[in-house]
Amino acid sequence: MAQRALPPLQSIRVTNHSMRITIFGATGLLGKPLLRTWTGDDVVGLGSKDADIREPSQVSAAVERTRPDWIVLAAAYTDVDGCETNPQLAFDVNCRGAENVARAAKQAGSRLLFVSTDYVFNGNKTTPYETDDPRDPVSVYGRSKAEGELAVLQVLPEACILRTAWLFGNDGPCFPETILKLAASRSELEVVNDQRGAPTYTLDLALTIQELCRKHAAGIVHAKNGGDCTRFDLACEIVARAGLPTIVHPVTSEKSPRPATRPKYSVLSPRSLKRYGLTMPTWQNALGRYLDERRAMQNAEIKG
């Protein structure tokens, strides 16, 4: 996240590259797998210590230094509840920061892929959201990202706005990790059953982003793992696959209040992604691989 102290510049140098890529937010939940899995190109990953996207001069200097063909903007303030209590930071990072990167990209002649969210929608639909459905966010986080989309497109109409949802992975805090930690110490859990969306594994999304850049994607694209579920469904699947005896009970959002309102339904349609000839594995398949990776990491730590 942009407000945290992050490690210094990371980079992967690949010979015989076809493109130069600069990733803003390379130390985050999505940025780390982007940097780790990107192959065949010349990739530079930047954390906020390298370039704070709230500062136009830092962004411009980073872009001038790396001269990218593509910029992937994965830096964001993604604490949905935190955004409610700190809206200034949310808009400084997610809106004005995005605009700063778009202006630097335009100045350098770079293409831009901006990672956005399903939370730009109000959740009142009962069928998957298409890319041209109206933005109508119900939280500060959603509003900051929606305005960030508009700011980017005003500067760079040919930018790619990549909306995704319910990200999880082993490079930072996420819903599955929270459920696993709670289930390890509790016999029962209550999880909301009236919020429906599509979990997205960061490794799958990272590979999809690479393909979209190679296909010169433009406009709004929705990318998430196949299928959809409620938070309760997801928690049950996590507990079952982990072999834990914890009983998960469904509750309403009203019984489990949070500072930020979540969309009741925010499933993204895969139609725009399929136009590029791309599909993503089901969320169940992705969850299995996430858990396998998590176990492998834990075993490596024990052996180490």
C-alpha positions, 0 to 999 in steps of 0.5 A, a space after each residue: 500500500 502506498 502509505 506504508 514504508 516499502 523496500 527499495 527498488 526491485 528489478 528483473 532484467 531479462 535479455 532478448 526482451 520485447 518490451 520494457 515494463 514498469 510496475 508501480 506497487 510492486 511490493 503489494 499483494 498483486 505487485 509481488 507476483 507480477 514481478 515474480 512471474 513476468 517473463 520475456 520482457 525487461 521489468 522494473 518494479 517500484 514500491 512507494 519508497 522508489 516513487 510515491 504516486 502522490 508526488 507527480 515529480 517522483 512519478 515523472 522521474 521514475 518513468 523517465 528513468 525506466 522508459 517503459 513501453 507499458 506501465 502497470 499501476 497496481 499501487 493503491 490504498 486498498 483498505 476498504 474500511 480504512 478508506 472510510 476513516 481516511 478518505 483524503 488518503 484514499 483519493 490522494 492515492 487511488 484518484 490523484 495518484 492514478 492521474 499522476 501516473 497517467 500524465 507521466 505515461 502520456 508524457 513518455 508515450 507509454 501504454 498504461 494498465 490501471 488495476 481497478 475494482 468491482 467496488 465501482 458498482 453499487 451491487 444492485 444487479 443480479 447478473 454479472 456486471 459488464 464493462 459499460 454498466 454505470 459506475 455507482 460506488 457505495 463506499 469511499 474506496 469504490 468512489 476513489 477508484 471510480 474517480 481514478 478510472 475517469 481521471 486516467 481515461 481523461 488523460 489517456 483515453 487509450 489506457 486499459 482499465 482492468 477491474 478485478 475482484 476479491 483478490 487473494 494470494 500468498 504475498 499479503 493479507 487476504 480473506 482466505 488467510 484471515 479465515 484460516 487463521 480464525 479457523 485454527 483457533 475457533 470451533 465456529 465462525 460467522 461469515 456473511 452470506 449476502 455478498 456475492 462476488 468472484 475470488 481472484 488469485 493474484 498469480 492468475 491475474 498477474 499472468 492475465 495482465 501480462 497477456 493483456 499488455 502483449 495484446 495491446 489491450 485498451 478500454 475497460 476489461 473485467 478479469 476474475 477467476 471463473 464462477 462466483 460465490 458468497 463470502 460464506 461459500 468461500 469460507 466453507 470451501 477454505 475450511 473444508 480444503 484445509 481439513 479444519 473442523 471449524 463450523 461456519 455459520 451464514 449471517 447477514 451483513 447487518 449482523 456483521 457490520 463494517 465501516 464500509 458498505 460492500 456491494 451485495 452483488 459484484 460479479 464481473 462478466 468475463 465477456 470483455 476478457 474473452 474478446 482478447 481470447 483469454 479465460 481464467 481458471 475457476 475460483 475453486 481451482 485457484 483456491 486449491 493452488 493457493 492452499 498448495 502454495 501456502 503449505 509449500 511456503 510453510 514447509 520451506 520455513 520449517 525446513 529453513 
